[in-house]
Amino acid sequence: MAVETREYRAEARFQRVSPQKARLVLDLIKGRGVEEALTVAAFTKKRIAPVIHKLLTSAVDNAKYVAGEQGVDLDVDNLYVKLALANDGPRMKRIRPAPMGRAFRYQRRLTHIILSVAEREAAAGLVTKVEEPVVELKADKTAPKAAKAKIEKPKAAPKASTAKKAAPKATKEKAAKKA
């Protein structure tokens, strides 16, 4: 039976920063554990970093709330940042005065930031309990020696020759036919 992992998300819309600048911080936290991502966002020296830190705490709080409402067992220490997007929002058109009575237009970009956290799945090969192997004390002396496994070293691959191939002998025969 496949267990579906739940995603918990939070959005910050119409943030006054370009998406490219927001992606610089989001790329730092993408795929990390929530605790580590919060630390990275707290100590990143970008203007949008506090907004992303607040958004990440909001996503974790959303996860706690929804899990409590639905009665789902959630391990907060096992959460990680699954999705971190910075999409374009609307652009504000502005005008800057230019020489000789002209006006230059420019645009202020806005960003919609989406963060999604999910719980990591337990690895299939993860060992939680170590079991000691059963050791047989009796040595079986009746087994023939040929049946025992031999460990052989793998043989090295043959070296490729670097010598050029000789010219085919058919050219001499063609020259004799032409003459």
Phi and psi in degrees as GROMACS dihedral restraints (atoms count N, CA, C in turn):
[ dihedral_restraints ]
;  ai    aj    ak    al  type     phi  dphi    fc
    3     4     5     6     1   -83.0    20    10
    4     5     6     7     1   129.1    20    10
    6     7     8     9     1   -92.6    20    10
    7     8     9    10     1   126.2    20    10
    9    10    11    12     1   -83.4    20    10
   10    11    12    13     1   128.5    20    10
   12    13    14    15     1   -82.8    20    10
   13    14    15    16     1   137.6    20    10
   15    16    17    18     1   -90.8    20    10
   16    17    18    19     1   143.7    20    10
   18    19    20    21     1  -110.7    20    10
   19    20    21    22     1   141.0    20    10
   21    22    23    24     1  -123.9    20    10
   22    23    24    25     1   130.4    20    10
   24    25    26    27     1  -128.7    20    10
   25    26    27    28     1   163.7    20    10
   27    28    29    30     1  -145.1    20    10
   28    29    30    31     1   148.6    20    10
   30    31    32    33     1  -128.1    20    10
   31    32    33    34     1   145.1    20    10
   33    34    35    36     1  -126.0    20    10
   34    35    36    37     1   111.7    20    10
   36    37    38    39     1  -104.4    20    10
   37    38    39    40     1   155.4    20    10
   39    40    41    42     1    58.5    20    10
   40    41    42    43     1    43.5    20    10
   42    43    44    45     1   -82.0    20    10
   43    44    45    46     1   136.8    20    10
   45    46    47    48     1   -86.7    20    10
   46    47    48    49     1    68.4    20    10
   48    49    50    51     1  -151.3    20    10
   49    50    51    52     1   151.4    20    10
   51    52    53    54     1   -73.0    20    10
   52    53    54    55     1   149.0    20    10
   54    55    56    57     1   -59.2    20    10
   55    56    57    58     1   -34.0    20    10
   57    58    59    60     1   -62.3    20    10
   58    59    60    61     1   -40.8    20    10
   60    61    62    63     1   -71.4    20    10
   61    62    63    64     1   -35.7    20    10
   63    64    65    66     1   -68.1    20    10
   64    65    66    67     1   -35.9    20    10
   66    67    68    69     1   -65.0    20    10
   67    68    69    70     1   -27.5    20    10
   69    70    71    72     1   -59.6    20    10
   70    71    72    73     1   -41.5    20    10
   72    73    74    75     1   -79.0    20    10
   73    74    75    76     1   -39.5    20    10
   75    76    77    78     1   -63.8    20    10
   76    77    78    79     1   -34.7    20    10
   78    79    80    81     1   -66.9    20    10
   79    80    81    82     1   -25.6    20    10
   81    82    83    84     1   -70.3    20    10
   82    83    84    85     1   -32.1    20    10
   84    85    86    87     1  -102.4    20    10
   85    86    87    88     1   -10.5    20    10
   87    88    89    90     1   -63.4    20    10
   88    89    90    91     1   127.5    20    10
   90    91    92    93     1    85.0    20    10
   91    92    93    94     1    -5.6    20    10
   93    94    95    96     1   -87.5    20    10
   94    95    96    97     1   163.3    20    10
   96    97    98    99     1   -66.7    20    10
   97    98    99   100     1   154.6    20    10
   99   100   101   102     1   -61.6    20    10
  100   101   102   103     1   -42.7    20    10
  102   103   104   105     1   -63.4    20    10
  103   104   105   106     1   -43.3    20    10
  105   106   107   108     1   -68.2    20    10
  106   107   108   109     1   -39.1    20    10
  108   109   110   111     1   -65.1    20    10
  109   110   111   112     1   -38.1    20    10
  111   112   113   114     1   -63.6    20    10
  112   113   114   115     1   -39.9    20    10
  114   115   116   117     1   -66.3    20    10
  115   116   117   118     1   -43.3    20    10
  117   118   119   120     1   -63.0    20    10
  118   119   120   121     1   -44.2    20    10
  120   121   122   123     1   -66.6    20    10
  121   122   123   124     1   -32.7    20    10
  123   124   125   126     1   -70.1    20    10
  124   125   126   127     1   -31.3    20    10
  126   127   128   129     1  -107.1    20    10
  127   128   129   130     1    10.6    20    10
  129   130   131   132     1   -84.5    20    10
  130   131   132   133     1   133.0    20    10
  132   133   134   135     1   -94.8    20    10
  133   134   135   136     1    63.3    20    10
  135   136   137   138     1  -127.2    20    10
  136   137   138   139     1   151.6    20    10
  138   139   140   141     1   -65.6    20    10
  139   140   141   142     1   -27.6    20    10
  141   142   143   144     1   -86.1    20    10
  142   143   144   145     1   -12.8    20    10
  144   145   146   147     1   -58.1    20    10
  145   146   147   148     1   -43.2    20    10
  147   148   149   150     1   -62.7    20    10
  148   149   150   151     1   -33.2    20    10
  150   151   152   153     1   -67.2    20    10
  151   152   153   154     1   -41.2    20    10
  153   154   155   156     1   -68.5    20    10
  154   155   156   157     1   -36.6    20    10
  156   157   158   159     1   -61.7    20    10
  157   158   159   160     1   -45.4    20    10
  159   160   161   162     1   -64.9    20    10
  160   161   162   163     1   -39.2    20    10
  162   163   164   165     1   -66.4    20    10
  163   164   165   166     1   -38.4    20    10
  165   166   167   168     1   -67.8    20    10
  166   167   168   169     1   -41.0    20    10
  168   169   170   171     1   -64.8    20    10
  169   170   171   172     1   -34.5    20    10
  171   172   173   174     1   -65.7    20    10
  172   173   174   175     1   -39.9    20    10
  174   175   176   177     1   -65.2    20    10
  175   176   177   178     1   -38.7    20    10
  177   178   179   180     1   -67.4    20    10
  178   179   180   181     1   -41.6    20    10
  180   181   182   183     1   -63.9    20    10
  181   182   183   184     1   -38.6    20    10
  183   184   185   186     1   -61.2    20    10
  184   185   186   187     1   -40.3    20    10
  186   187   188   189     1   -63.6    20    10
  187   188   189   190     1   -44.4    20    10
  189   190   191   192     1   -62.2    20    10
  190   191   192   193     1   -44.6    20    10
  192   193   194   195     1   -65.7    20    10
  193   194   195   196     1   -49.6    20    10
  195   196   197   198     1   -65.1    20    10
  196   197   198   199     1   -39.8    20    10
  198   199   200   201     1   -64.3    20    10
  199   200   201   202     1   -38.5    20    10
  201   202   203   204     1   -68.0    20    10
  202   203   204   205     1   -38.6    20    10
  204   205   206   207     1   -68.3    20    10
  205   206   207   208     1   -38.6    20    10
  207   208   209   210     1   -92.1    20    10
  208   209   210   211     1    -4.3    20    10
  210   211   212   213     1    72.6    20    10
  211   212   213   214     1    26.4    20    10
  213   214   215   216     1   -88.4    20    10
  214   215   216   217     1   137.0    20    10
  216   217   218   219     1   -79.0    20    10
  217   218   219   220     1   115.5    20    10
  219   220   221   222     1  -121.4    20    10
  220   221   222   223     1   128.5    20    10
  222   223   224   225     1   -99.5    20    10
  223   224   225   226     1   107.8    20    10
  225   226   227   228     1   -65.9    20    10
  226   227   228   229     1   -31.0    20    10
  228   229   230   231     1   -69.4    20    10
  229   230   231   232     1   -16.8    20    10
  231   232   233   234     1   -97.8    20    10
  232   233   234   235     1     6.1    20    10
  234   235   236   237     1   -79.4    20    10
  235   236   237   238     1   148.3    20    10
  237   238   239   240     1  -141.1    20    10
  238   239   240   241     1   163.0    20    10
  240   241   242   243     1   -81.6    20    10
  241   242   243   244     1   107.8    20    10
  243   244   245   246     1   -86.5    20    10
  244   245   246   247     1   -39.4    20    10
  246   247   248   249     1  -137.0    20    10
  247   248   249   250     1   132.4    20    10
  249   250   251   252     1  -141.2    20    10
  250   251   252   253     1   106.1    20    10
  252   253   254   255     1  -120.9    20    10
  253   254   255   256     1   146.9    20    10
  255   256   257   258     1  -127.8    20    10
  256   257   258   259     1   104.1    20    10
  258   259   260   261     1  -100.1    20    10
  259   260   261   262     1   158.2    20    10
  261   262   263   264     1   -67.9    20    10
  262   263   264   265     1   137.9    20    10
  264   265   266   267     1  -104.8    20    10
  265   266   267   268     1  -168.0    20    10
  267   268   269   270     1   -68.5    20    10
  268   269   270   271     1   158.0    20    10
  270   271   272   273     1  -107.2    20    10
  271   272   273   274     1   138.6    20    10
  273   274   275   276     1   -94.1    20    10
  274   275   276   277     1   121.9    20    10
  276   277   278   279     1   -86.3    20    10
  277   278   279   280     1   128.8    20    10
  279   280   281   282     1  -129.2    20    10
  280   281   282   283     1   161.8    20    10
  282   283   284   285     1  -125.1    20    10
  283   284   285   286     1   133.8    20    10
  285   286   287   288     1  -112.6    20    10
  286   287   288   289     1   132.6    20    10
  288   289   290   291     1   -62.8    20    10
  289   290   291   292     1   141.9    20    10
  291   292   293   294     1  -126.5    20    10
  292   293   294   295     1   167.6    20    10
  294   295   296   297     1   -62.1    20    10
  295   296   297   298     1   155.0    20    10
  297   298   299   300     1    60.4    20    10
  298   299   300   301     1    36.4    20    10
  300   301   302   303     1    76.1    20    10
  301   302   303   304     1     6.7    20    10
  303   304   305   306     1   -83.8    20    10
  304   305   306   307     1   172.7    20    10
  306   307   308   309     1  -136.5    20    10
  307   308   309   310     1   132.2    20    10
  309   310   311   312     1  -100.9    20    10
  310   311   312   313     1   134.4    20    10
  312   313   314   315     1   -93.1    20    10
  313   314   315   316     1   144.3    20    10
  315   316   317   318     1  -144.1    20    10
  316   317   318   319     1   167.9    20    10
  318   319   320   321     1  -125.2    20    10
  319   320   321   322     1   136.7    20    10
  321   322   323   324     1   -99.5    20    10
  322   323   324   325     1   123.4    20    10
  324   325   326   327     1   -88.1    20    10
  325   326   327   328     1   145.5    20    10
  327   328   329   330     1  -118.1    20    10
  328   329   330   331     1   157.0    20    10
  330   331   332   333     1  -131.2    20    10
  331   332   333   334     1   141.7    20    10
  333   334   335   336     1  -106.6    20    10
  334   335   336   337     1   118.6    20    10
  336   337   338   339     1  -104.5    20    10
  337   338   339   340     1   131.5    20    10
  339   340   341   342     1  -123.7    20    10
  340   341   342   343     1   125.8    20    10
  342   343   344   345     1  -119.6    20    10
  343   344   345   346     1   137.6    20    10
  345   346   347   348     1  -133.4    20    10
  346   347   348   349     1   130.1    20    10
  348   349   350   351     1  -114.8    20    10
  349   350   351   352     1   150.0    20    10
  351   352   353   354     1  -144.0    20    10
  352   353   354   355     1   163.3    20    10
  354   355   356   357     1   -89.5    20    10
  355   356   357   358     1   133.7    20    10
  357   358   359   360     1   -68.3    20    10
  358   359   360   361     1   140.2    20    10
  360   361   362   363     1   -78.8    20    10
  361   362   363   364     1   146.0    20    10
  363   364   365   366     1   -69.5    20    10
  364   365   366   367     1   134.7    20    10
  366   367   368   369     1   -67.1    20    10
  367   368   369   370     1   142.7    20    10
  369   370   371   372     1   -67.4    20    10
  370   371   372   373     1   -35.1    20    10
  372   373   374   375     1   -92.2    20    10
  373   374   375   376     1     8.6    20    10
  375   376   377   378     1   -72.8    20    10
  376   377   378   379     1   128.0    20    10
  378   379   380   381     1   -94.2    20    10
  379   380   381   382     1   121.8    20    10
  381   382   383   384     1  -101.1    20    10
  382   383   384   385     1   -27.1    20    10
  384   385   386   387     1  -134.4    20    10
  385   386   387   388     1   129.8    20    10
  387   388   389   390     1   -93.3    20    10
  388   389   390   391     1   125.0    20    10
  390   391   392   393     1  -107.1    20    10
  391   392   393   394     1   134.9    20    10
  393   394   395   396     1   -79.7    20    10
  394   395   396   397     1   136.4    20    10
  396   397   398   399     1   -71.9    20    10
  397   398   399   400     1   149.4    20    10
  399   400   401   402     1   -79.4    20    10
  400   401   402   403     1   124.2    20    10
  402   403   404   405     1  -103.9    20    10
  403   404   405   406     1   129.0    20    10
  405   406   407   408     1   -88.6    20    10
  406   407   408   409     1   126.2    20    10
  408   409   410   411     1   -87.0    20    10
  409   410   411   412     1   -27.9    20    10
  411   412   413   414     1   -77.8    20    10
  412   413   414   415     1   134.7    20    10
  414   415   416   417     1   -97.1    20    10
  415   416   417   418     1   130.4    20    10
  417   418   419   420     1   -87.7    20    10
  418   419   420   421     1   101.9    20    10
  420   421   422   423     1   -87.7    20    10
  421   422   423   424     1    -9.2    20    10
  423   424   425   426     1   -81.3    20    10
  424   425   426   427     1   -18.2    20    10
  426   427   428   429     1   -71.3    20    10
  427   428   429   430     1   136.8    20    10
  429   430   431   432     1   -68.6    20    10
  430   431   432   433     1   153.5    20    10
  432   433   434   435     1   -68.5    20    10
  433   434   435   436     1   -28.4    20    10
  435   436   437   438     1   -66.8    20    10
  436   437   438   439     1   -24.5    20    10
  438   439   440   441     1   -78.1    20    10
  439   440   441   442     1   -19.5    20    10
  441   442   443   444     1   -70.6    20    10
  442   443   444   445     1   145.8    20    10
  444   445   446   447     1   -73.8    20    10
  445   446   447   448     1   135.9    20    10
  447   448   449   450     1  -104.6    20    10
  448   449   450   451     1   140.8    20    10
  450   451   452   453     1  -103.5    20    10
  451   452   453   454     1   116.6    20    10
  453   454   455   456     1  -113.3    20    10
  454   455   456   457     1   146.0    20    10
  456   457   458   459     1   -77.3    20    10
  457   458   459   460     1   140.4    20    10
  459   460   461   462     1   -68.4    20    10
  460   461   462   463     1   141.9    20    10
  462   463   464   465     1   -78.8    20    10
  463   464   465   466     1   145.8    20    10
  465   466   467   468     1   -72.3    20    10
  466   467   468   469     1   148.7    20    10
  468   469   470   471     1   -70.6    20    10
  469   470   471   472     1   144.5    20    10
  471   472   473   474     1   -65.7    20    10
  472   473   474   475     1   145.6    20    10
  474   475   476   477     1   -75.9    20    10
  475   476   477   478     1   142.2    20    10
  477   478   479   480     1   -79.0    20    10
  478   479   480   481     1   136.6    20    10
  480   481   482   483     1   -79.7    20    10
  481   482   483   484     1   143.2    20    10
  483   484   485   486     1  -101.1    20    10
  484   485   486   487     1    -2.0    20    10
  486   487   488   489     1   -70.4    20    10
  487   488   489   490     1   143.8    20    10
  489   490   491   492     1   -78.2    20    10
  490   491   492   493     1   149.9    20    10
  492   493   494   495     1   -74.7    20    10
  493   494   495   496     1   147.2    20    10
  495   496   497   498     1   -73.1    20    10
  496   497   498   499     1   152.9    20    10
  498   499   500   501     1   -66.9    20    10
  499   500   501   502     1   144.3    20    10
  501   502   503   504     1   -65.0    20    10
  502   503   504   505     1   147.8    20    10
  504   505   506   507     1   -77.9    20    10
  505   506   507   508     1    -9.9    20    10
  507   508   509   510     1   -65.3    20    10
  508   509   510   511     1   -24.4    20    10
  510   511   512   513     1   -66.7    20    10
  511   512   513   514     1   -34.3    20    10
  513   514   515   516     1   -67.3    20    10
  514   515   516   517     1   -39.3    20    10
  516   517   518   519     1   -66.7    20    10
  517   518   519   520     1   -38.9    20    10
  519   520   521   522     1   -65.3    20    10
  520   521   522   523     1   -39.5    20    10
  522   523   524   525     1   -65.9    20    10
  523   524   525   526     1   -36.1    20    10
  525   526   527   528     1   -69.0    20    10
  526   527   528   529     1   -36.3    20    10
  528   529   530   531     1   -68.6    20    10
  529   530   531   532     1   -37.1    20    10
  531   532   533   534     1   -68.6    20    10
  532   533   534   535     1   -30.8    20    10
